[in-house]
């Protein structure tokens, strides 16, 4: 294909890191989006009751090991000298605390931590309620956002912990810091995931810290990192120490990070208004972008590094719910044919998929339940679970439409999107064709795409190029590839799923 790149060579290798709560993945791509190498390191979450936290030392270890391992793989391919840049995707809303020496003060509280509800309610009451919040930041402050972590710190973090904190940093900002040594950079995407940034101005809203006790407000304000408004300004290059260890003569540049929602949107090829990216991973996500905020209050709203708003419905109950039904490593070669033999709608069997709470649907507690009763047949269980996920996605799509989106294309990515039956069910429930990515690593690919765009623009500026900026849409067209044929709706199943969606919505109301 013709390329609009002017200053990035055809031989360039771009890496995309995906720091998630299941694993850290670092993938190397050429400029056409072909995967060249892959490094994976598992992520272990600290759990106690409903608490879910992530060791910052583990993030450091993943960052450091991934550089050495990727360098080794590229060296064996004779491509190490081509590694020019990298981008980072990391879980939205997850954030931790470090001291002046970049050591852990508090683990990162994760996006799916279920202990945050009372703290969020306390902070929102101090601010004067949801309407006041929206006036302050132009969008919602959801339970899982970083500001809830700070309210929790009032009772769970020692005075010494508050005093010793130099920076409160998101998952992505921490990863970028461990790679580059720069812990004083926060992307717009990361800041938008905190509940503290004004989405309209892309600046921290000091008044949102009134959610905290007065004694903590000034200190928290000083601990927030600067927001980097330029998505093409490098955070830094790989540190000297990491470069020496990995044998890198040329140190790749690292560009402002993406939360996993931005990365999933880009990796799903959906950066223009009307394009929707569905990500079926640990969480199930429905994302779109627009130059305007949605007209409905039923969606999360964040901001993309290059300007537009990100509209999001994020369900905690994605793969984690599916694991509950079919196990963590199911044999889909056997399960899928068995599930296909079950009629659509599973003869009235339905499952409420809430192994975690789902505040966006008003489900404030765990609510995993079979209706009318749990089936014994594995095929019925598997199909009913896939149908429940499809219904969740459909409800999210409806909210995007109510918010003002006129959806012209649906893309789907993530681990569960590899399941052909899942995609056929979802296409039928939505009554729309689904375009699947050639890559099933949407966030890692999305991080690499943003890095390609940033590198090209960074070099254009260095060379005083006057032909304008390289757009994110151009970068997507360059690297994101779709399978030749979309997954089409099954017209025979359609009546059953229209009825099933109505029954599902009624059951969770």
C-alpha positions as CSV (number, residue, x, y, z in Angstrom):
1,X,0.0,0.0,0.0
2,X,1.0,3.6,-0.5
3,X,2.4,5.2,2.6
4,X,2.2,8.8,3.8
5,X,5.2,8.4,6.0
6,X,8.0,10.9,5.2
7,X,10.6,10.5,7.9
8,X,10.1,7.0,9.3
9,X,12.0,4.4,7.1
10,X,10.3,1.3,5.7
11,X,12.7,-0.8,7.8
12,X,11.5,0.7,11.1
13,X,10.4,-1.6,13.9
14,X,7.9,-0.2,16.4
15,X,7.0,-2.0,19.7
16,X,3.8,-1.9,21.6
17,X,3.7,-2.7,25.3
18,X,0.4,-3.9,26.8
19,X,0.6,-3.8,30.6
20,X,-2.6,-5.5,31.7
21,X,-3.7,-7.2,34.9
22,X,-3.3,-10.6,33.3
23,X,0.1,-10.3,31.6
24,X,2.6,-7.8,30.2
25,X,2.9,-8.2,26.5
26,X,5.5,-6.5,24.3
27,X,5.0,-7.0,20.6
28,X,7.3,-5.8,17.8
29,X,5.7,-4.7,14.4
30,X,7.0,-3.5,11.1
31,X,5.4,-0.4,9.7
32,X,2.7,-2.5,7.9
33,X,1.5,-4.0,11.2
34,X,3.1,-7.4,10.7
35,X,4.1,-8.9,14.1
36,X,7.9,-9.7,14.2
37,X,8.4,-10.8,17.8
38,X,6.6,-11.2,21.1
39,X,7.5,-11.2,24.7
40,X,5.0,-12.2,27.5
41,X,5.4,-12.0,31.2
42,X,2.6,-13.0,33.5
43,X,1.1,-10.5,36.0
44,X,0.2,-11.5,39.5
45,X,-2.4,-9.5,41.3
46,X,-2.4,-9.2,45.1
47,X,-5.8,-10.2,46.4
48,X,-7.5,-10.0,49.7
49,X,-11.3,-10.2,49.8
50,X,-12.5,-7.7,47.2
51,X,-9.2,-5.9,47.1
52,X,-7.1,-6.1,43.9
53,X,-3.7,-4.5,43.9
54,X,-0.6,-4.6,41.7
55,X,3.0,-4.5,42.9
56,X,5.0,-1.6,41.4
57,X,8.1,-3.7,41.6
58,X,6.4,-6.2,39.3
59,X,5.8,-3.4,36.8
60,X,9.4,-2.4,37.0
61,X,10.5,-6.0,36.5
62,X,8.2,-6.5,33.5
63,X,9.5,-3.3,31.9
64,X,13.2,-4.2,32.4
65,X,12.9,-7.8,31.3
66,X,10.8,-7.0,28.3
67,X,13.5,-4.7,26.9
68,X,16.2,-7.3,27.2
69,X,14.0,-10.1,25.9
70,X,12.8,-8.1,22.9
71,X,16.3,-7.0,22.0
72,X,17.4,-10.6,22.0
73,X,14.6,-11.6,19.7
74,X,15.2,-8.7,17.3
75,X,18.9,-9.3,17.3
76,X,18.4,-12.9,16.2
77,X,16.3,-11.6,13.3
78,X,18.9,-9.0,12.3
79,X,16.4,-6.2,13.1
80,X,17.8,-4.8,16.4
81,X,19.1,-1.6,14.7
82,X,15.7,-1.0,13.2
83,X,14.0,-0.7,16.6
84,X,13.2,3.0,16.7
85,X,10.2,3.6,19.0
86,X,7.7,2.2,21.3
87,X,4.2,3.0,22.7
88,X,2.6,1.8,25.9
89,X,-0.9,0.6,26.7
90,X,-1.8,0.0,30.4
91,X,-5.0,-0.7,32.4
92,X,-7.2,2.4,32.8
93,X,-7.8,3.8,36.3
94,X,-5.1,1.6,37.9
95,X,-2.6,3.8,39.8
96,X,0.0,3.6,42.6
97,X,2.3,5.8,44.6
98,X,6.1,6.2,44.5
99,X,8.6,8.2,46.6
100,X,11.4,10.5,45.4
101,X,13.6,7.5,44.7
102,X,10.9,6.0,42.5
103,X,10.3,3.2,45.1
104,X,6.8,1.9,45.9
105,X,4.9,3.7,48.6
106,X,1.6,1.9,47.9
107,X,0.8,-0.8,45.4
108,X,-1.3,0.2,42.4
109,X,-5.0,-0.2,43.2
110,X,-6.5,-2.0,40.2
111,X,-9.5,-1.0,38.0
112,X,-11.5,-4.1,39.1
113,X,-10.9,-3.6,42.8
114,X,-14.4,-4.1,44.4
115,X,-13.6,-2.3,47.7
116,X,-13.8,1.2,46.3
117,X,-17.6,1.8,46.3
118,X,-18.0,3.3,49.8
119,X,-15.0,5.6,49.3
120,X,-16.3,6.9,46.0
121,X,-19.7,7.5,47.6
122,X,-18.0,9.4,50.4
123,X,-16.0,11.6,48.1
124,X,-18.9,12.3,45.7
125,X,-21.0,13.4,48.7
126,X,-18.3,15.8,49.8
127,X,-18.3,17.3,46.3
128,X,-22.0,17.8,46.2
129,X,-23.1,14.8,44.0
130,X,-22.7,13.7,40.4
131,X,-24.1,16.9,38.9
132,X,-21.4,18.9,40.6
133,X,-18.7,16.5,39.4
134,X,-19.9,16.8,35.8
135,X,-19.8,20.6,36.1
136,X,-16.2,20.4,37.4
137,X,-14.7,18.0,34.8
138,X,-17.2,17.7,32.0
139,X,-17.9,14.0,32.6
140,X,-18.4,11.3,35.2
141,X,-16.2,10.2,38.1
142,X,-16.8,6.4,38.2
143,X,-16.1,4.2,41.2
144,X,-12.9,2.6,39.7
145,X,-11.2,6.0,38.9
146,X,-8.0,7.0,40.6
147,X,-9.7,9.7,42.8
148,X,-11.5,6.9,44.6
149,X,-8.1,5.4,45.5
150,X,-7.1,8.7,47.1
151,X,-10.3,8.8,49.2
152,X,-9.5,5.2,50.3
153,X,-5.9,6.3,51.2
154,X,-7.4,8.6,53.9
155,X,-8.1,5.5,56.0
156,X,-5.8,2.9,54.5
157,X,-2.5,4.8,54.0
158,X,-0.4,5.9,56.9
159,X,0.6,9.6,57.4
160,X,4.1,8.6,56.5
161,X,2.8,7.2,53.2
162,X,1.1,10.4,52.4
163,X,4.2,12.4,53.3
164,X,6.7,10.2,51.4
165,X,4.7,10.1,48.2
166,X,6.4,12.1,45.4
167,X,4.1,11.1,42.6
168,X,0.7,9.5,42.2
169,X,1.0,7.7,38.8
170,X,-1.1,5.6,36.6
171,X,-0.1,2.1,35.4
172,X,1.0,3.5,32.1
173,X,3.0,6.4,33.5
174,X,4.8,4.0,35.9
175,X,5.7,1.7,33.0
176,X,7.0,4.6,31.0
177,X,9.0,5.8,34.0
178,X,10.7,2.4,34.5
179,X,11.6,2.3,30.8
180,X,12.8,5.9,30.5
181,X,13.6,7.2,34.0
182,X,11.1,10.0,33.5
183,X,8.4,9.8,36.2
184,X,7.1,13.4,35.6
185,X,5.0,12.7,32.6
186,X,1.3,11.8,32.4
187,X,-0.5,11.6,29.0
188,X,-3.9,13.1,28.4
189,X,-5.3,9.5,28.1
190,X,-3.9,8.5,31.5
191,X,-5.0,11.7,33.2
192,X,-8.5,11.3,31.8
193,X,-8.7,8.0,33.6
194,X,-8.3,9.6,37.0
195,X,-11.5,11.5,37.6
196,X,-9.3,14.6,38.4
197,X,-8.7,16.0,34.9
198,X,-11.1,18.4,33.4
199,X,-12.0,16.7,30.1
200,X,-12.7,20.0,28.4
201,X,-9.4,21.8,29.2
202,X,-7.2,18.7,29.6
203,X,-5.9,20.2,32.9
204,X,-6.0,19.0,36.4
205,X,-9.1,20.2,38.3
206,X,-8.0,21.2,41.7
207,X,-11.6,21.5,42.9
208,X,-12.0,17.7,42.4
209,X,-9.6,17.2,45.3
210,X,-12.3,18.6,47.6
211,X,-13.4,14.9,47.5
212,X,-10.6,14.5,50.1
213,X,-10.3,15.7,53.6
214,X,-8.9,19.2,53.7
215,X,-5.6,18.1,55.2
216,X,-4.8,15.9,52.2
217,X,-5.8,18.3,49.3
218,X,-2.6,20.4,49.0
219,X,-0.4,17.4,49.3
220,X,-2.3,15.4,46.7
221,X,-2.2,18.4,44.3
222,X,1.6,18.5,44.6
223,X,1.8,14.8,43.9
224,X,0.0,14.8,40.6
225,X,2.4,14.7,37.6
226,X,2.4,17.3,34.8
227,X,0.0,16.4,31.9
228,X,1.8,16.1,28.6
229,X,-0.5,17.7,26.0
230,X,1.6,16.9,23.0
231,X,1.2,13.3,21.9
232,X,4.3,13.5,19.7
233,X,6.7,14.7,22.4
234,X,8.8,11.7,23.6
235,X,8.6,10.8,27.3
236,X,12.2,9.8,26.8
237,X,14.4,7.0,25.4
238,X,15.2,3.7,26.9
239,X,17.5,4.3,29.9
240,X,21.3,3.9,29.6
241,X,21.2,1.1,32.1
242,X,18.5,-0.9,30.2
243,X,20.3,-0.2,26.9
244,X,23.6,-1.5,28.2
245,X,22.0,-4.6,29.7
246,X,20.1,-5.3,26.4
247,X,23.1,-4.5,24.2
248,X,21.2,-1.6,22.5
249,X,23.5,0.8,20.6
250,X,20.5,2.9,19.6
251,X,17.9,3.6,22.3
252,X,14.2,3.5,21.1
253,X,12.1,6.5,21.9
254,X,9.0,6.0,24.2
255,X,6.0,8.2,23.5
256,X,3.1,9.3,25.7
257,X,1.1,6.4,26.9
258,X,-2.4,5.2,26.2
259,X,-4.8,3.7,28.7
260,X,-6.0,0.4,27.4
261,X,-9.2,2.0,26.2
262,X,-7.5,4.4,23.9
263,X,-5.1,1.7,22.7
264,X,-8.0,-0.7,22.1
265,X,-9.8,1.9,20.0
266,X,-6.7,2.6,17.9
267,X,-5.8,-1.1,17.6
268,X,-9.4,-1.8,16.6
269,X,-9.1,0.7,13.8
270,X,-11.8,2.9,15.1
271,X,-10.5,6.5,15.4
272,X,-13.1,8.2,13.2
273,X,-16.6,9.2,14.4
274,X,-19.1,6.5,13.7
275,X,-16.5,3.7,14.0
276,X,-17.0,1.4,17.1
277,X,-14.3,-0.8,18.6
278,X,-15.5,-3.8,20.7
279,X,-12.8,-5.3,22.8
280,X,-13.5,-8.7,24.3
281,X,-10.7,-9.2,26.8
282,X,-10.5,-9.4,30.6
283,X,-13.2,-6.7,30.5
284,X,-15.7,-6.3,27.7
285,X,-15.6,-2.9,26.2
286,X,-17.6,-0.8,23.8
287,X,-15.6,2.3,22.6
288,X,-16.1,5.1,20.1
289,X,-14.7,8.6,19.6
290,X,-16.3,11.9,18.8
291,X,-15.4,15.6,18.8
292,X,-18.3,16.1,21.2
293,X,-19.2,14.7,24.6
294,X,-22.2,12.2,24.6
295,X,-25.7,13.5,25.1
296,X,-26.4,10.7,27.6
297,X,-24.9,10.3,31.1
298,X,-24.8,6.6,30.9
299,X,-21.3,6.4,29.3
300,X,-17.9,6.9,30.7
301,X,-16.1,9.8,28.9
302,X,-12.4,10.2,28.6
303,X,-10.1,12.1,26.2
304,X,-7.7,10.9,23.6
305,X,-4.1,12.1,23.4
306,X,-4.7,13.7,20.0
307,X,-7.9,15.6,21.0
308,X,-11.3,13.9,20.5
309,X,-13.4,12.4,23.4
310,X,-13.5,8.7,24.0
311,X,-16.9,7.3,24.7
312,X,-16.8,4.1,26.7
313,X,-19.0,1.5,28.2
314,X,-16.6,-0.8,30.1
315,X,-17.9,-4.0,31.7
316,X,-15.7,-5.6,34.3
317,X,-17.4,-8.9,33.6
318,X,-15.7,-10.0,30.4
319,X,-13.3,-13.0,30.2
320,X,-13.4,-13.1,34.0
321,X,-17.1,-14.0,33.8
322,X,-16.5,-16.5,31.0
323,X,-13.8,-18.2,33.2
324,X,-16.4,-18.7,35.9
325,X,-18.6,-20.7,33.4
326,X,-16.1,-22.6,31.2
327,X,-12.9,-22.5,33.2
328,X,-9.7,-20.6,32.6
329,X,-8.4,-22.8,29.8
330,X,-11.4,-24.4,28.2
331,X,-11.1,-26.7,25.2
332,X,-13.0,-24.7,22.7
333,X,-12.4,-27.3,20.0
334,X,-14.8,-29.5,21.9
335,X,-17.0,-26.8,23.5
336,X,-17.7,-24.8,20.3
337,X,-19.3,-27.6,18.4
338,X,-21.3,-28.6,21.5
339,X,-22.5,-25.0,21.9
340,X,-23.4,-24.8,18.2
341,X,-25.7,-27.8,18.6
342,X,-27.7,-25.8,21.2
343,X,-30.4,-23.6,19.7
344,X,-30.1,-19.8,20.0
345,X,-31.6,-18.7,23.3
346,X,-30.6,-22.1,24.9
347,X,-34.3,-23.1,25.3
348,X,-34.8,-20.3,27.8
349,X,-31.6,-20.8,29.8
350,X,-29.9,-17.5,30.7
351,X,-27.1,-16.4,32.9
352,X,-26.6,-13.1,34.8
353,X,-22.9,-12.6,34.2
354,X,-22.0,-10.4,37.2
355,X,-19.1,-12.1,39.0
356,X,-18.2,-8.5,39.8
357,X,-20.5,-5.6,40.3
358,X,-21.4,-3.5,37.3
359,X,-22.3,0.0,38.3
360,X,-23.0,1.2,34.8
361,X,-26.0,-1.1,34.7
362,X,-27.0,-0.4,38.3
363,X,-25.7,-3.8,39.5
364,X,-24.0,-2.7,42.7
365,X,-23.2,-6.2,44.0
366,X,-22.0,-9.5,42.5
367,X,-25.0,-11.1,40.8
368,X,-24.0,-14.3,39.1
369,X,-27.1,-16.4,38.6
370,X,-28.6,-18.9,36.2
371,X,-32.2,-18.6,35.1
372,X,-34.3,-20.5,35.6
373,X,-31.7,-22.9,37.0
374,X,-28.1,-24.0,36.2
375,X,-27.8,-26.4,33.3
376,X,-25.7,-29.5,33.4
377,X,-24.9,-29.6,29.7
378,X,-21.5,-28.0,29.0
379,X,-22.6,-26.8,25.5
380,X,-25.6,-25.0,27.0
381,X,-23.4,-23.3,29.6
382,X,-20.9,-22.2,27.0
383,X,-23.5,-20.8,24.6
384,X,-25.5,-19.1,27.3
385,X,-22.3,-17.4,28.6
386,X,-21.5,-16.1,25.1
387,X,-25.0,-14.9,24.6
388,X,-24.8,-13.0,27.9
389,X,-21.6,-11.2,26.8
390,X,-23.3,-10.3,23.5
391,X,-26.3,-8.9,25.3
392,X,-24.0,-6.7,27.5
393,X,-22.3,-5.4,24.4
394,X,-25.6,-4.6,22.7
395,X,-26.7,-2.6,25.8
396,X,-23.5,-0.6,25.6
397,X,-24.0,0.0,21.8
398,X,-27.5,1.3,22.5
399,X,-26.1,3.9,24.9
400,X,-23.6,5.1,22.3
401,X,-26.5,5.5,19.9
402,X,-28.5,7.4,22.5
403,X,-25.4,9.6,23.1
404,X,-25.5,10.7,19.5
405,X,-23.3,8.2,17.6
406,X,-24.4,7.1,14.1
407,X,-22.4,3.9,13.9
408,X,-21.1,3.0,10.5
409,X,-18.7,0.1,11.3
410,X,-18.1,-2.4,14.1
411,X,-14.7,-3.9,14.7
412,X,-14.0,-6.6,17.3
413,X,-10.7,-7.7,18.9
414,X,-9.4,-9.3,22.0
415,X,-8.9,-12.9,23.1
416,X,-12.6,-13.9,23.1
417,X,-13.0,-12.5,19.5
418,X,-11.0,-15.5,18.3
419,X,-14.1,-17.6,19.1
420,X,-16.1,-17.8,15.9
421,X,-19.3,-18.7,17.6
422,X,-18.9,-15.6,19.9
423,X,-18.6,-13.3,16.9
424,X,-21.5,-14.9,15.0
425,X,-23.7,-14.5,18.1
426,X,-22.6,-10.9,18.6
427,X,-23.1,-10.0,14.9
428,X,-26.6,-11.4,15.1
429,X,-27.5,-9.7,18.4
430,X,-26.3,-6.4,16.9
431,X,-27.7,-7.2,13.5
432,X,-24.5,-5.8,11.9
433,X,-21.4,-7.3,10.3
434,X,-18.3,-7.5,12.5
435,X,-14.9,-6.7,11.2
436,X,-12.2,-8.8,12.9
437,X,-8.6,-7.7,13.1
438,X,-5.9,-9.9,11.7
439,X,-4.1,-9.3,15.1
440,X,-5.8,-10.4,18.3
441,X,-3.6,-8.0,20.3
442,X,-5.6,-4.8,20.0
443,X,-4.1,-2.8,22.8
444,X,-0.5,-3.7,22.0
445,X,-1.0,-2.9,18.3
446,X,-2.8,0.3,19.2
447,X,0.1,1.3,21.4
448,X,2.5,0.7,18.4
449,X,0.3,2.7,16.1
450,X,0.3,5.7,18.4
451,X,4.1,5.4,18.6
452,X,4.4,5.3,14.8
453,X,2.3,8.5,14.4
454,X,4.3,10.2,17.2
455,X,7.6,9.2,15.7
456,X,6.7,10.5,12.3
457,X,5.5,13.8,13.7
458,X,8.5,14.1,16.0
459,X,10.9,13.7,13.0
460,X,8.8,16.1,10.8
461,X,9.3,18.7,13.4
462,X,13.0,18.0,13.7
463,X,13.3,18.3,9.9
464,X,11.1,21.5,9.8
465,X,8.7,19.7,7.5
466,X,5.9,22.1,6.4
467,X,3.4,19.5,4.9
468,X,1.3,19.2,8.1
469,X,0.9,16.5,10.8
470,X,0.7,12.8,10.2
471,X,-2.8,11.8,11.5
472,X,-3.8,9.0,13.7
473,X,-6.2,7.8,10.9
474,X,-3.2,7.6,8.6
475,X,-1.3,5.6,11.1
476,X,-4.2,3.2,11.6
477,X,-4.5,2.8,7.8
478,X,-0.8,2.0,7.7
479,X,-0.7,-0.7,10.5
480,X,-4.2,-2.0,11.3
481,X,-5.4,-4.8,9.1
482,X,-8.7,-6.6,9.0
483,X,-9.6,-10.1,8.0
484,X,-10.9,-10.3,4.4
485,X,-14.5,-11.1,5.2
486,X,-16.6,-9.7,8.1
487,X,-18.6,-12.0,10.3
488,X,-22.2,-11.7,9.1
489,X,-25.4,-11.9,11.3
490,X,-27.2,-15.3,11.1
491,X,-30.8,-14.5,10.0
492,X,-32.1,-17.7,11.4
493,X,-31.0,-16.8,14.9
494,X,-32.2,-13.2,14.7
495,X,-35.7,-13.6,16.2
496,X,-34.4,-15.6,19.2
497,X,-31.8,-13.0,20.0
498,X,-34.1,-10.0,19.6
499,X,-36.3,-11.7,22.2
500,X,-33.3,-12.8,24.3
501,X,-32.0,-9.2,24.5
502,X,-35.4,-7.9,25.8
503,X,-35.5,-10.7,28.4
504,X,-31.9,-10.1,29.5
505,X,-32.5,-6.3,29.9
506,X,-35.6,-7.0,31.9
507,X,-33.8,-9.6,34.2
508,X,-31.1,-7.1,35.2
509,X,-33.4,-4.1,35.6
